[in-house]
């Protein structure tokens, strides 16, 4: 991970420090590293080229957050067997970075296959049970997911014959084992509405949103909106590639994405100092409540009854 301090969002170009780093973080000078917006491009994508001005817009409109872009070889860059990396391995790398970094609220934004990578990161953190330096489960650092044109059930665009050629195609084909495992995890263990944090049916609550392109010919709407409620989705008149390239801050789904990102980043982290509670004190108060003195009184029926007298200490009179 390479950090770069920027007062104004400026892409890193070839031969500049950090250009070859898988994860490049744009931080504002003097801003505490707590909130992070992390971009994950899709099949055949690039760190900056995929997103157009979207990272710049969010960097400007979220002044209390840093912004990171992850780059990995896919598409033509992964045609050589030695260049292709399994998506599960990429997820492990990112999961470890999130676990060990200082950021405690991370919003993942994934385009196409990058959305599957984002879900795989969540699955790895959840299944591994890894804990961050504050001794809290690292999965709690994931504040939200935004999946843009993500083939959550795979893509019918990938013919079965291509599924045997590369690791990327095996992941992207319709109903692949990879997407099936992700779906099972999110459906059975994660509350994607973000509103049922205390529900015992789920292990964790992570707000998840989907941006669906109405002119997308690569990922169908059933796949891109899988298991998401209607109010968790935003439909826009965009193609598979244009959906992540807003022409202005008033274009397409940008205002909606910004609102969801800010909403997720505003959530309170369980490890915040102001909310930390010593569990030993909680247990002591739970099992050893303050003693209460009881005294006898005569009620209207001329019966002796015990009533509490919280103003006195000690045992029963």
Secondary structure, DSSP 8 states (H G I E B T S, - for coil): -EEEE-SS-----TTSTTTT-SEEEEE-TT--TTEEEEEE--TT--TTTTTTTHHHHHHHH-TT-EEEEE----GGGG-STTT---HHHHHHHHHHHHHHSS-SEEEEEEETHHHHHHHHHHHHHHHH--B-TTSSBGGGGEEEEEEES--TT-BTTS-TTGGGT-HHHHHHBTT-HHHHHHHHHHHHHEETTSS-TT-TT-SEE-EEEEEEETT-SSS-HHHHTTT--GGGEEEES--TTGGG--SSTTSTTHHHHHHHHHHHHTS--TT-GGG---HHHHHHHHHS----EEEEEE-TTS-EEEEEETT--SS--
